[in-house]
């Protein structure tokens, strides 16, 4: 499925690929703000959904975003245990 996406997903197990930080707070903040695609980098008051390579999940509570962040972080340790 990833091959068919216009913007390839990052390897969530590699913390060096997180452009806005790989800690719990940074990931939770990124989930709330989304990630602009290369075409949508011009500052604007409002961004359309199509300008994001990852949409914002600002409808989630802070606790929900932090829980997802911890889940993403857990992939690192799962990967290390399998190697």
Phi, psi and omega per residue, in radians:
X1 nan -0.677 -3.099
X2 -1.036 -0.555 -3.121
X3 -1.118 -0.484 -3.081
X4 -1.506 -0.117 -3.138
X5 -1.398 2.513 3.128
X6 -1.233 -0.569 3.089
X7 -2.026 1.987 -3.060
X8 -1.181 2.402 3.103
X9 -1.230 2.615 3.113
X10 -1.437 2.840 3.054
X11 -1.356 1.832 -3.086
X12 -1.123 -0.221 3.120
X13 -1.459 -0.191 -3.089
X14 -1.854 1.748 -3.076
X15 -1.140 -0.304 -3.142
X16 -1.272 -0.248 -3.124
X17 -1.534 -0.129 -3.123
X18 -1.409 1.832 -3.041
X19 -1.154 -0.494 -3.072
X20 -1.849 0.228 3.125
X21 1.934 2.601 -3.036
X22 -1.972 0.142 3.093
X23 -1.479 2.985 -3.101
X24 -0.986 -0.856 -3.102
X25 -1.115 -0.747 -3.112
X26 -1.144 -0.739 3.137
X27 -1.163 -0.747 3.120
X28 -1.076 -0.712 3.114
X29 -1.136 -0.752 3.113
X30 -1.074 -0.699 3.098
X31 -1.060 -0.679 -3.133
X32 -1.282 -0.556 -3.072
X33 -1.692 -0.409 -3.057
X34 1.379 3.134 3.129
X35 -2.260 2.105 3.122
X36 -1.244 2.482 3.053
X37 -1.348 3.008 -3.135
X38 -1.037 -0.582 -3.136
X39 -1.320 -0.414 -3.045
X40 -1.799 0.548 -3.062
X41 -1.489 -0.144 3.116
X42 -1.280 2.201 3.133
X43 -1.066 2.295 3.117
X44 -2.473 2.847 3.087
X45 -1.211 -0.702 -3.121
X46 -2.312 2.408 3.096
X47 -1.930 2.454 3.061
X48 -1.409 2.803 3.139
X49 -1.008 -0.531 -3.069
X50 -1.300 -0.244 3.141
X51 -1.499 -0.091 -3.089
X52 -1.775 2.344 3.000
X53 -1.449 -0.378 2.956
X54 -2.383 2.077 -3.116
X55 -1.124 2.799 3.079
X56 -1.482 2.523 3.129
X57 -1.966 0.906 -3.079
X58 -1.304 -0.125 3.057
X59 -1.354 -0.266 3.102
X60 -1.417 2.612 3.083
X61 -1.274 2.859 3.092
X62 -1.012 -0.725 3.131
X63 -1.088 -0.730 3.122
X64 -1.136 -0.747 3.126
X65 -1.138 -0.688 3.108
X66 -1.174 -0.631 3.095
X67 -1.129 -0.727 3.086
X68 -1.126 -0.714 3.115
X69 -1.033 -0.774 3.120
X70 -1.129 -0.639 3.083
X71 -1.097 -0.790 3.114
X72 -1.071 -0.762 3.128
X73 -1.070 -0.604 -3.117
X74 -1.102 -0.406 3.107
X75 -1.052 -0.590 -3.131
X76 -1.056 -0.745 -3.059
X77 -1.358 -0.555 3.071
X78 -1.134 -0.748 -3.135
X79 -1.114 -0.720 -3.128
X80 -1.159 -0.604 -3.117
X81 -1.258 -0.511 -3.119
X82 -1.405 -0.329 -3.079
X83 -1.434 nan nan
